[in-house]
Every structure is written in structure tokens, then in C-alpha cells.
């Protein structure tokens, strides 16, 4: 089958191993500027099967970024915010702004389009508009600020902290959103000069099987667990999949499914969500314990809420979210 990439090589162990190597390097070629073996090309079947290796490719990139961060922060003794800026700059170069391009295009399309056809037309426009510039600028700013706030890397099994471990984990788990959405949503045909290639991807969608999604999820969970322990990693994966699910709902409503640029924007959003959770996990735990204390042995009293700043702020945020949800 051409789309499955099994026209040559048979089904022996060596053939299957070569097929999986080609699958990984197809993804590697797709999302990075770094070279792949000469016998690898952007075959749509291998590309779709390679979605299961998306988190692995992210962890390799994240490891490189962490090395750069630690070098600038520790060896050059520069502030964490400066090291984070170098880290992000390196990522933009090595990936060719691959996901960031999808974020900008999606922001322009979803922000400026009124209908599905208009949104898709704007997204395929090579120019970047106001929504795209704003989304891209805020993404980079928030990312640098979060990594800078995490500070120096501390490497300890099941209890890591700092920007180094965070960038590895966030680069990994954020890319889990792509195989999840491709598996659970319709992949729509794209318009524009690249449409003939993406037609093959639409037809090859079935190759992102549940088994391959389980592989991607298991790897992401295992890596996060090694860094932060089982409880934090489980909550982190749940948060990322929840954000991806909500983005998928938005894609279904506005586009009728997902597409390449939309997947790229989802990865960026999930990366920020992962870094935010990692940075704020101690505060989240403290707020949770404070709320539990209010219910411990006595009824919940609204007056007590305003005596605790973290609960008060959380209460106001929830009210605002519900009000905006009802308004919109």
C-alpha cells in the first residue's frame, strides 16, 4: 500500500525496523532543519505513522535546548531570562519556526475570518496579519518569562526543577497533542500551493492508530514521571490532553476538523500550558490545600474566602471565566 509505505521491503523483522527508523526520521525531517538519512523523504504515510514519534523528537530537541540553557546560565553566569532567550532563539532556528508559523497563521485565520472558507483562505496567505503578530509575540514573551522564572536547572530523579527539565518535558508533552487530534478528529484538506501533498495526508490519517497514540502517550508520561514523579506527570499529561481536546472542539466548530497549521498552533498552546503548570504547580498545590482546609470540619463560608488571598483570587477567576463563557 503506497500510503502505508509498504510497497517495498516486506514484513520481516529487519524490514519493520527499517520502516520504523524511516518513520522517525521522516518526522525529524519534517519538524527540524537537521539532516536525516538520504533514503528518507516526506512520504505522507510515514509522516502520519511518525506522529507516534512526535513526542520523542520533541524530547531530543528539548534536551538540546536544555544544554544551551545550562551553558548560558551556569557556565557564562548570565541570568535565567537571558539564557531562556538564547534557548528560544535556538529553537526557532532549529525548527525553522515550524509550529510558530502555524500559530501565526491560525491566529490570523481564526481572528479575522468569519466563515470556514474565509478562515482557510487567510491561513494559507503567506503574509502575517495583526492577530498573527500579536499571538506570536505573546507566545514568545510568555515562554521566555516562564523559563526565566523557573530559574537554574536542578536535575534529580523524580524531583527535577528549573528551566532545563521543564523545556524537555514541555517540548515532549506538547507534541502529544498532534497524534491525539489526528486520531480523534477529522483531518481536513488544505487549500493553496501545498494542497496536493496534504490530500495524501488526509487519506493517510488512518495510519495514526490507537496503538501508536498509546505509544506516544506512554513515552510522554514516562519521561515526565522520570522528571517530576508519577502524580505531577499524570496531572500534566491530563492538562495537555484537556487543552488539546478543547482546541479540537474549536477546530471542529470553525473548520470541521484539524489541519497542519492548526496542529502547530495547538502544540504552541499546549507548550505554554505545560510550562505554566510546571511553574505554578507549588502554588496550585498550596491553593488546593487552602480550599481543602476551608471544608475541613466546618461548612464553607464566603467570608472565610476573602481572608485567604489565593482562594479569593481563584474564586474571582472562576467567576470571571463563567461570566465570559455565558457572555460569549
CORNOR-V651788 format. One record per residue. N is the residue number from 1. SS is DSSP state (helix for helix, strand for strand, loop for the rest). PHI is phi in whole degrees, 0 to 359 (* if undefined). D_FIRST is the distance of its C-alpha to the first C-alpha in whole Angstrom. Layout:
{{N:SS:PHI:D_FIRST} {N:SS:PHI:D_FIRST}}
This chain:
{{1:loop:*:0} {2:loop:296:4} {3:loop:295:6} {4:loop:282:5} {5:loop:73:6} {6:loop:244:6} {7:loop:288:6} {8:loop:226:9} {9:loop:106:12} {10:loop:73:11} {11:loop:234:12} {12:loop:290:16} {13:helix:301:18} {14:helix:296:19} {15:helix:295:15} {16:helix:293:15} {17:helix:296:18} {18:helix:297:16} {19:helix:297:13} {20:helix:289:16} {21:helix:298:18} {22:helix:295:16} {23:helix:300:15} {24:helix:296:19} {25:helix:288:20} {26:helix:294:18} {27:helix:296:20} {28:helix:300:23} {29:helix:295:22} {30:helix:290:22} {31:helix:251:25} {32:loop:228:27} {33:loop:273:29} {34:loop:288:29} {35:loop:290:27} {36:loop:241:24} {37:loop:305:23} {38:loop:295:22} {39:loop:272:19} {40:loop:255:17} {41:loop:225:17} {42:loop:273:16} {43:loop:289:12} {44:helix:299:12} {45:helix:292:9} {46:helix:295:12} {47:helix:295:15} {48:helix:292:14} {49:helix:298:13} {50:helix:289:16} {51:helix:301:19} {52:helix:292:20} {53:helix:263:21} {54:helix:304:23} {55:helix:298:26} {56:helix:295:26} {57:helix:300:26} {58:helix:296:29} {59:helix:292:31} {60:helix:295:31} {61:helix:298:32} {62:helix:299:34} {63:helix:297:36} {64:helix:297:36} {65:helix:296:38} {66:helix:296:40} {67:helix:298:41} {68:helix:296:43} {69:helix:300:44} {70:helix:296:46} {71:helix:297:47} {72:helix:292:49} {73:helix:283:50} {74:helix:263:52} {75:helix:290:52} {76:loop:269:53} {77:loop:56:55} {78:loop:262:54} {79:loop:301:53} {80:helix:299:50} {81:helix:294:50} {82:helix:291:50} {83:helix:299:47} {84:helix:296:45} {85:helix:295:45} {86:helix:296:44} {87:helix:301:41} {88:helix:295:40} {89:helix:298:41} {90:helix:298:39} {91:helix:297:36} {92:helix:298:36} {93:helix:289:36} {94:helix:293:33} {95:helix:261:31} {96:loop:65:32} {97:loop:54:33} {98:helix:298:29} {99:helix:286:30} {100:helix:296:33} {101:helix:298:32} {102:helix:296:30} {103:helix:297:33} {104:helix:295:36} {105:helix:296:33} {106:helix:293:33} {107:helix:297:37} {108:helix:297:38} {109:helix:293:35} {110:helix:288:36} {111:helix:278:40} {112:helix:252:40} {113:loop:263:38} {114:loop:253:39} {115:loop:237:36} {116:helix:302:33} {117:helix:296:32} {118:helix:290:35} {119:helix:299:34} {120:helix:296:31} {121:helix:295:33} {122:helix:293:35} {123:helix:295:32} {124:loop:272:30} {125:loop:288:34} {126:loop:289:34} {127:loop:281:38} {128:loop:254:39} {129:loop:262:41} {130:helix:298:44} {131:helix:298:42} {132:helix:295:39} {133:helix:298:42} {134:helix:295:44} {135:helix:296:41} {136:helix:294:40} {137:helix:297:43} {138:helix:292:44} {139:helix:300:41} {140:helix:293:42} {141:helix:296:45} {142:helix:296:44} {143:helix:297:42} {144:helix:296:45} {145:helix:296:47} {146:helix:295:46} {147:helix:294:45} {148:helix:296:48} {149:helix:292:50} {150:helix:293:48} {151:loop:79:50} {152:loop:298:50} {153:loop:286:47} {154:strand:230:48} {155:loop:256:46} {156:loop:211:46} {157:loop:306:44} {158:loop:70:44} {159:loop:210:46} {160:loop:281:45} {161:strand:206:46} {162:loop:92:47} {163:helix:286:44} {164:helix:302:42} {165:helix:300:41} {166:helix:296:40} {167:helix:290:38} {168:helix:296:36} {169:helix:293:36} {170:helix:294:35} {171:helix:295:33} {172:helix:280:31} {173:helix:290:31} {174:helix:297:31} {175:loop:282:27} {176:helix:295:27} {177:helix:296:27} {178:helix:294:24} {179:helix:298:21} {180:helix:298:24} {181:helix:289:24} {182:helix:296:20} {183:helix:289:20} {184:helix:259:23} {185:loop:236:23} {186:loop:285:22} {187:strand:261:20} {188:loop:268:22} {189:loop:288:21} {190:loop:265:23} {191:loop:253:26} {192:loop:110:27} {193:loop:295:26} {194:loop:266:23} {195:helix:301:21} {196:helix:301:19} {197:helix:291:17} {198:helix:287:18} {199:helix:299:16} {200:helix:297:13} {201:helix:294:14} {202:helix:299:15} {203:helix:288:12} {204:loop:267:11} {205:helix:305:14} {206:helix:296:13} {207:helix:287:12} {208:loop:277:15} {209:loop:280:16} {210:helix:298:20} {211:helix:298:19} {212:helix:290:19} {213:helix:294:21} {214:helix:297:24} {215:helix:299:23} {216:helix:297:24} {217:helix:292:27} {218:helix:296:28} {219:helix:297:28} {220:helix:300:30} {221:helix:294:32} {222:helix:297:33} {223:helix:296:34} {224:helix:297:36} {225:helix:295:38} {226:helix:299:39} {227:helix:279:40} {228:helix:235:42} {229:loop:91:42} {230:helix:293:40} {231:helix:290:42} {232:helix:299:42} {233:helix:294:38} {234:helix:295:37} {235:helix:296:39} {236:helix:299:38} {237:helix:298:34} {238:helix:297:35} {239:helix:299:37} {240:helix:297:34} {241:helix:293:32} {242:helix:294:34} {243:helix:298:35} {244:helix:299:31} {245:helix:296:31} {246:helix:295:34} {247:helix:296:32} {248:helix:298:29} {249:helix:300:32} {250:helix:295:33} {251:helix:296:30} {252:helix:299:30} {253:helix:291:33} {254:helix:266:33} {255:loop:244:30} {256:loop:85:28} {257:loop:157:25} {258:strand:236:25} {259:loop:210:23} {260:helix:304:23} {261:helix:298:27} {262:helix:293:28} {263:helix:296:26} {264:helix:298:28} {265:helix:294:31} {266:helix:295:31} {267:helix:299:30} {268:helix:297:34} {269:helix:296:35} {270:helix:293:34} {271:helix:295:35} {272:helix:295:39} {273:helix:298:39} {274:helix:294:38} {275:helix:295:41} {276:helix:296:43} {277:helix:296:43} {278:helix:297:43} {279:helix:291:46} {280:helix:258:48} {281:helix:298:47} {282:helix:293:51} {283:helix:294:52} {284:helix:297:50} {285:helix:297:51} {286:helix:297:54} {287:helix:294:54} {288:helix:299:53} {289:helix:294:55} {290:helix:295:58} {291:helix:295:57} {292:helix:298:57} {293:helix:297:60} {294:helix:293:61} {295:helix:265:60} {296:loop:280:62} {297:loop:83:65} {298:loop:207:66} {299:loop:289:64} {300:loop:285:62} {301:loop:242:65} {302:helix:299:64} {303:helix:296:67} {304:helix:290:66} {305:helix:299:62} {306:loop:283:64} {307:loop:270:66} {308:loop:240:63} {309:helix:296:61} {310:helix:291:57} {311:helix:292:58} {312:helix:299:59} {313:helix:295:57} {314:helix:296:54} {315:helix:299:56} {316:helix:296:56} {317:helix:296:52} {318:helix:296:51} {319:helix:299:54} {320:helix:297:53} {321:helix:298:49} {322:helix:294:50} {323:helix:295:52} {324:helix:294:49} {325:helix:297:47} {326:helix:291:49} {327:helix:290:50} {328:loop:280:47}}
